[in-house]
Amino acid sequence: MTGADGTSYDATPYLPGSRAGLPGLRRAAAACHGCPLYEDATKTVFGEGDADARVLLVGEQPGDQEDRQGRPFVGPAGRVLERALADAGIDPEQAYVTNAVKHFKFTVRPGRKRRIHKAPSLREMTACRPWLVAELRVVAPEIVVALGATAGKALLGPDFRVTRDRGTLLPWPGLDGDTTSGEKPSGTDAGIRGLVATIHPSAVLRADDREAVYGGLVSDLGLVAKVLGA
């Protein structure tokens, strides 16, 4: 995707050959300069988990702790997700977790040191999409879970709404095509039975009634467990 300044945002040139497995993809992603986010990030945060996982969960982007450690979902939201998966009947060790964007995007207020999360742009999501496509092809899960609005839009397009689409088994749109542009993907991936959308686990941490919001997350993930057990 090319910006108004003529700069092209695209991770595709950094991908290894189509036969590369997750280790090869992870090594290649560490050198990705497909968009400007790498300039301020500490590390590339690639996906992690069971390479044969039946469920693959997609979040928005790495957070502060993930950026420092180079691993996804190791901060407070990751601990919420791990507990919710277990409570829903899904073994966290048998899942694969990743993000739509592989570098931490943040802002720092004047006079402060704390890095504050900033949502990735359409251009940045589109640029990073080839990595997510590659992960999905290698892991070949049965169910994909979109954690939050950004992940849902990265997979289903700009019309996705968490409040409207969460907690149901949605048709898998396929990997071909650019969903973030609003174009309907043309491909269909055998073996992926559908997509379930839910909130990002960080929403639990921000909620006034954490117990109720957490319960909703577990309920949505419970549908995933039910489909996998069917």
KAGIUR-V36552 format. One line per field, one symbol per residue. psi: psi as a letter, one per 30 degrees, with the letter a starting at -180 (. if undefined). burial: I if it has 9 or more other C-alpha atoms within 8 Angstrom, else O. A space follows every 50 residues. Layout:
psi: ???
burial: ???
This chain:
psi: kklfgfkkjkfeffkalffkaeeeeeeeffgkhflfffeflelkjllkak fgkfkkkjadllaeeeeefgkkhfaeeeeeeeeeeeffgkjffglkkale kfkkkllkkkglfkkkkkklleeeeeefeeeeeeeeeeeilekkkjjlee eeeeeflffkkefeflgljlkkflfkljefffkkkflkjkfjfakkkalk ffeeffkeieeeeeeeeeeefeeeeeeff.
burial: OIIOOOOOIIIIOIIOOOOIOIOIIIOIIIOIOIIOIIOOIOIIIIIIII OOIIIIIIIIIIIIIIIOOIIIIIIOIIIIIIOIIIOIOIOOOIIIIIII IIIIIIOIOOOOOOIOIOOIOOIIIIIIIIIIIIIIOIIIIIIIIIIIII IIIIIIIIOIIIOOIIIIOOOIIIIOIIIIOIIOIIIIOOOIIIIIIIII IIIIOOOOOIOOIIOOIIIIIIIIIOOIOO
